[in-house]
């Protein structure tokens, strides 16, 4: 499984607010969907405000999760890394 991270955001609360705006109606874990019942990534938030986006094994396209993390970074700051 491939994972991406957004680390160093301004606050955990800001990340929660931004994720709820970007993925309305969801909470931990947030799901990035491409269709009904078809998640591309599962997003988890730790106590420090680091977001971990785990890609679904059914999807190889990293573009959607990275795009979401980039939008999140614009709102809350931080750095995007991966598990390599």
C-alpha positions as CSV (number, residue, x, y, z in Angstrom):
1,X,0.0,0.0,0.0
2,X,1.3,3.5,-0.9
3,X,0.9,6.3,1.6
4,X,1.3,10.1,1.4
5,X,1.6,12.5,4.3
6,X,0.9,16.1,5.0
7,X,3.1,17.1,7.9
8,X,3.6,20.4,9.8
9,X,0.2,21.9,9.3
10,X,-0.7,25.0,11.4
11,X,-3.0,23.0,13.8
12,X,-4.9,19.8,14.1
13,X,-8.1,21.8,14.3
14,X,-7.4,23.7,11.1
15,X,-6.8,20.3,9.3
16,X,-10.1,18.9,10.6
17,X,-12.0,22.0,9.4
18,X,-10.3,21.9,6.0
19,X,-10.9,18.2,5.5
20,X,-14.5,18.6,6.4
21,X,-14.8,21.4,3.9
22,X,-13.0,19.4,1.1
23,X,-14.8,16.1,1.9
24,X,-18.2,17.2,3.3
25,X,-20.3,14.9,5.5
26,X,-17.3,12.8,6.5
27,X,-15.1,12.3,9.6
28,X,-12.2,10.1,10.6
29,X,-11.4,8.3,8.4
30,X,-12.2,10.6,5.5
31,X,-12.6,8.8,2.2
32,X,-11.6,10.3,-1.2
33,X,-14.1,8.7,-3.6
34,X,-14.3,8.4,-7.4
35,X,-17.7,6.9,-7.3
36,X,-20.3,5.4,-5.0
37,X,-18.5,2.7,-2.9
38,X,-15.2,3.3,-4.8
39,X,-12.6,5.0,-2.5
40,X,-9.3,6.0,-3.9
41,X,-7.7,6.9,-0.6
42,X,-8.4,6.7,3.1
43,X,-7.3,9.7,5.1
44,X,-6.4,9.5,8.8
45,X,-5.3,12.3,11.2
46,X,-3.0,11.8,14.1
47,X,-2.9,13.9,17.3
48,X,-0.2,16.2,15.9
49,X,-2.3,17.1,12.8
50,X,-0.4,14.9,10.4
51,X,-2.6,13.6,7.6
52,X,-1.9,10.1,6.3
53,X,-3.5,9.3,2.9
54,X,-3.4,5.5,2.2
55,X,-4.1,4.7,-1.4
56,X,-6.6,1.9,-2.1
57,X,-5.1,-1.2,-3.7
58,X,-7.6,-0.9,-6.5
59,X,-6.3,2.4,-7.7
60,X,-2.9,3.2,-9.0
61,X,-3.5,6.9,-9.9
62,X,-1.7,9.1,-7.3
63,X,-3.1,12.3,-8.8
64,X,-6.3,12.5,-6.9
65,X,-4.9,12.0,-3.4
66,X,-1.9,14.3,-4.1
67,X,-4.3,16.9,-5.5
68,X,-6.4,16.7,-2.3
69,X,-3.3,17.0,-0.1
70,X,-2.1,20.0,-2.2
71,X,-5.5,21.7,-1.7
72,X,-5.2,20.9,2.0
73,X,-1.7,22.3,2.2
74,X,-2.8,25.6,0.6
75,X,-5.3,26.0,3.5
76,X,-3.2,24.7,6.5
77,X,0.4,24.8,5.4
78,X,2.8,21.9,5.8
79,X,4.9,19.6,3.6
80,X,3.7,16.6,1.5
81,X,5.9,13.5,1.7
82,X,5.5,9.8,0.8
83,X,6.5,6.5,2.4
84,X,9.6,6.0,0.1
